[in-house]
Amino acid sequence: DGPVLKLMVDTACSGVVVQPSALDQYNLPSLSTPVTSTGASGVAESTGLTEIPPFTVGNEARFGRLPAAVQEVGSLPPSIQGILGLSFLGQFHTVEFDYVDQELRMYRQAHDVPATPSHGQVVARGTMSMLGSMGVYTVPVYLGNRGPVSMIVDTGGSNTFLSWKGVSDLGLDRSSPAVSPISQPMGAMGNTQQVFSLTHRIHASSQLSFVPPGGAAHQNGNAGTGLSLSGANRLGIDIGDIPLLQMLANQGVGGILGLDVFTRCKAIRITLQGRERTLSLLA
């Protein structure tokens, strides 16, 4: 058995990134070609390029050499040596994040995807759109009868965020009773160690879905009935002037959909090939 390189699986990163410290630790080559990698914190210059030698994921699938950007990612814990993004995940028809068994399942072909998931059933399914400027995906999010808000699908981000554009897309503003100031405004740090202020919060306690409530997709059951955010599942969403979302506002983006939503599910499935790119929540 060879050394184990631990990477965060992140759909809000367009490529594969390794920390500079991993080059010596894992004897990876340092290539001179400078590259950039785009993530949910924006675009950051990397310090170069490396190549991960043939590797296995888990105990089964084996893959060939994989190019990777070399970049200091300040938000990663010391035990994680980089990010596995869409340039790798996009080789597969469907990727499943199982939060019950804590497994990542990757299916190369549509017929490989089990018709019956290991856990839960689809409660929300929506069509993703490629955000061309970043090479990542967005999905329209409805909270009850409000929305949609176009949100970046971010399996590597701990939290869900809204910009003020996203708040407006929900039909709310700073003066709305549902929007409350945070008594001690928090900072959030992205991959580029950029600190930004989160000043307000809303608490979502309705259904989260990816199609209009009561629409045809809901009525025929194809899109599920929505992920319930009631009771213990109530979701606090922080709001602020987040530089990335401000930059993408003119492309319609108003938020980031993160792990605090996904881990309220038993699993999520992301379809990355075929006629439609979709995100499904299973609960």
N, C-alpha and C positions, 0 to 999 in steps of 0.2 A: 504494500500500500504506500502511495506517495503522500506528500504533504496535503493538508486540507486548507483550501482558500475559502474563507467565509465571505459571501457577498450578499448584500441586501437586494431582494427582488423588487424592482421599482419601475412601475409602468409610466412614471412621470419623468423618466430619464430616457433619452433617445438612443443612448449607446451603452457601452460597457466601460466602467471606470475602475481603476485600482489606485490605492493610496501610494504615494512615492515610497513609503517605508516598506511596502510589499516587494519592491524590486529586489532589494538585497535579501530580505527574509526568505523569498521563494526563488531566488536566482533567476529572475525574469530579465529578458534583454531590454536595454534602453535604446530605443530607436529615436533618431534625431527629428523626424518629421513632426512639427507642431500641429496639434489638432484642437478642436473645441468640442465640448459635449454639452448638450442642452438638457437641463433638468427643471424641476418645478420651482427652483429659485432663480431661474434665468440662464443666461449663457455665460460661461466662465472659461477663460483661457486655461488650457491644461499645460503641463510642463513637458509634454511629449507623448510618445506612443510606445506601447509595449505589445507583446504577444504572449497570451496564455497558451502553454503547450497542450497537446491532446489531454482531455480530462473527462471525468465521469461526473454525473449528477446523481447523488444518492449512491446506490449500489448497482445501478443497471445501465442507463443510457450513456454511451460514450460519444464524445464529440471531438472534432478536429481542432486545429489551432484557431484561436480567437483573438482578433485585434482588440486592444483596449487603450483608452486614453489614460494618461497618468495625471492625476489631479488630487490636490489636497481637499478632502471633503470633511470640513470641520464638524459637521453635525453627526457623523458616524461614531458609535461607541468604539473603544479601542479594540474590541474583539472582532470587529467587522473590517475587512480589508478592501472593500469596494462595493460597487453597484452593478447588478446584472439587469440591464435595461432592455428596451424594445428591439434593438438590433439582434439580440439573441432570442428573445421570446417570440419575435415575429417569424421564426422558422416553423412555428407550430400552429396548427389550426386552432386549437383551444388550450388555454392554460387555466387550471383550476387551483385556487387557493383554499385548502381545507383547514378551517380554523378549529375543528374538533380534534382531528388527528394530527394537526400541525404538519401537514404535508403539502408539497407543491407537486401537482400532477400536470404533465405536458403531453398532449396528444397531437401526433403529427397529421393525422387525417380525420375527416369528419366521422368516418365510420368507426374510429377508435374511441370516440367519446361515449361513455356509457349512457344509455337512455335514462336509466334510473341512477341518480347520484347517490353517493355513499351516505350523505346526510342531507336532510331537509328537502324542500321542493322550491321551485322558482316562485318567489313572491314579487319580484320586479325584474323586468327585462327591458333594455332600451338599446337603441342604435347609437353607436359612437361615431364621432366625426374626427378626422385627422386635422390637427391644428398645424397647418403646413409650415408656419414659421418656426415651430419648435420640434416637429416630428413626434408629437405625443397626441393623446386622444382626449376629447371632451365628450360629455354626455349631458343631455338636458335633464335637470332635476326639478321635480315638483314637490312642494311640501304642502300636503293637503290640496286645497284649491289654488294655491299660490305658485307662481312661476310661469314658464320655466327659467331656471338659471343655468347657463352653460358653465359646467364645472370640469376642471382637469381631473382625470382618473389617476389617483396617486396612491398606489399600494405601498409606497415607501414612506408616506407622510403620516405622522401620528394623528393629526387633527384635520378637521374640516374647517375651512375658512370662507368668509365672504368679504368681498370688497363692497364699497358703497353702491357700485353699479349693481352688484348682485342683490343687495338689499332692495334697491329700486325695482329690480326685476321681479321681486316678490310682492311688489305693491306697497312697500314700507319705506319709511325714512327715519331720520334721527328722532323725530318727535313722536313716532308711533309708540303706543303703550307696550308693544311686544319687544321694542328695542331698548335695552337698559345699559347705562354706563357700567364699565368695570371699575370698581372702587380703586384697585391698584392696577393700572394699565400694564399689560404684560408685553414682553418682547418675544419675538419668535426668530429663530435662526435657521436659515436655509443652508444648502450645500456650500454656498459661497461665504458663509459666516456673516451674512447680511442681517443686521438687526432691524426690525420694524415694529411699529407700535400697534397693539390691538387694544382698542379703546371701548368697544361696546360688544354686546352679546345678545343673541336671541335664543330662546329655548323652544325647540321644535318638538311637538308632542302629537303630531298627526301622522298620516301615512307619507312615506317617502317613495316616490315612483318616478319613472322615466318617460311616462306618456301622460297626456291630459286625463285627469280623473273623469270617469264617465264616458270617455271616448270609445271609439270602436275597438281599439286594442284591448282596453279594459273589459269591455263587454264580451268579447269572444275568448277572453282568458289567455291570450297569447302573451300578454305583458305582466301577468300576475295582478294581485290586488294591492300591492304596495307593501313596503317594510314598515311595520308598526313601530312608532316612536313613543307610544303611550307608556305610562307608568314608569317602571324601572328602566325602560329603553329611551326615556326622554333625552334629547340630544341638545347640548349647549354648543352653539356655533359662534365663534369669535369673529368680530368684524374689525377691519382696520384699513389703513392706507398701505396696502401691500404692494411694493414696487412692481413685482412681476404682473400682478393682476391689473395694476394701473396701466402698464405697458400694453397689455392684451385687451383692454377694454374696447378699443376700436375694432377688435375682431370678435366682439360679443361675449368674451369670457368674464364671468362674474364671481368665480369661486374655485375652490380646490376641494375635491371629495376624497377624504382620507380614511385611515384605519379605524377611527372611532365610529364610522358607519359600517365598514366592512366587518369588523369584529362583533358587531351586533347580529351578524349572520352566522350560520353554520359553515357556509362556504360561499365563494363567488366564482363564477366562470366568465372568462374573457375570451371571446372568439376573435382571432386576429387574421383569419383568412376566410375566403369564400365570398359570397354575394354581399353579406353584411358583416360589419364589425360590431359585436354586441357585448354588453355587460349585463350579467344576470346575477341577482342576489338570491341566495337560497337560505331559507330559514325554517 
